[in-house]
Amino acid sequence: MLYERLLQGENNVRFVGNLVNKPTFYISKNGKKIVRFTLERAIGASKTRVPCVMYGGNAELLHKIAQPGAVIEIAGELGSITGELVIVGGYFAAKDERSKRAYAALINGCTTAP
């Protein structure tokens, strides 16, 4: 349902920011892979923190490669989980060089990230 709405352009959000802390990965009772994290973007003296949630294979991949301070782009939709306004992500992209190398290493089957 989420991906269908993303493809139709409904409630589509794209946000680029620095990862505040190591993403928290867990598996729900029904076996769904979930990662929660916060992105921060500074514009001048103003800082905006956005809580994010991602599901599935991308969630596990983000947890494996992302370190605090990494620049991440997430696309998804605004949603509410347990009363908290979050971006529920359909995909993410690494924007800093270290994260890009770690992503490439995992995609190419390496077991250790550079």
N, C-alpha and C positions, 0 to 999 in steps of 0.2 A: 504494500500500500504506500509506504514512504517513497520508494523509488519511482512508483507510477506518478505520484504527485510531483516529485522532483523533475521528471521528464516533461511533465505538462507545464512546469514553471510556476506552480502554485506555492506560495509561501517559501520561495527559494532564497537562501541566505548564503553569502560567501564572506568569510572573515579570515584575515591574515593577522597573526600575532605571535608573540613569543610565549613558549610554553612556560608556565609559572612553576610547575612541579612535575615530578615523574608521574605519568598517567597511572591510575589505579585500575588494575585488570582483575576481573572476576568472572565466574561463570554462574549464571542464574540457575534457579531450581529446575527450570525446564531445559537447561543445557545451552542457553544462548550466551555467546561470548560478548562481554561488555567492557568498555573502558571509559572511565570518567577522567576529565582533565580540565584545566583552566587555561585560556589564552589571554594574554594582556597586550594591548596596543597603546603606545604612548604617542600623543599628538601634543607637542609643546609640553606644558606643565601638567596637562590632563592625562590621566591613565584610565583606560577602560578595561575591565576584566569581564570575560565572558565564560561561563561554565559550559562545557560541551560533553556530549555522550556519543559514543559510537558503538555499533553492533557488528558482529560477524568477523570475517577474516581480516578486514581492515582494522578492527579494534585490536586484535592480537598483534598485527604487524606494527601498528603505531606504538603499542606498548614495548615491543622489542627494540625499536630503533630510536625512539624519542628520548632526549635528555633535557632537563631544565635549561631554558635559554634558547632552545631550538626554535627556528622560525617555521611555523606550520600554517598552511592554508587549509581550511575546512569548508566544505560545501554541504549544505543540508537544509533543514527547515527549523524555524522557531517552534519550540514545543514546550510543554510543561510536564515535568516528571516530579511526582510527589510535591506539587505546588511550586517547584523551582523552575523559572524560565531558563531554558537551555537551548543551545543549537544541537539538534539531533543530526549527526553527520552521515551523509551518504558516502563521502570519500574524503581523503586528505591528501595533501601534497607537501613534501618536504621542500623548504625554500632555502635553507642554509646548506653549505657544502658538506659538512660532516654528516648531516642527516641524509642528504642525497646519496653519499657514498655508502652509508649503512643500509639504506633502502636497496640500492643496487646489489650489494653483497647478499642480502637475504633473498632477493628475487633470483639471483644467479646461483643459489644453492649453497652459499658459503655458510658456515656455522658461526663464524665470529665476525662481528662488524668492525670496520677499521676505526 
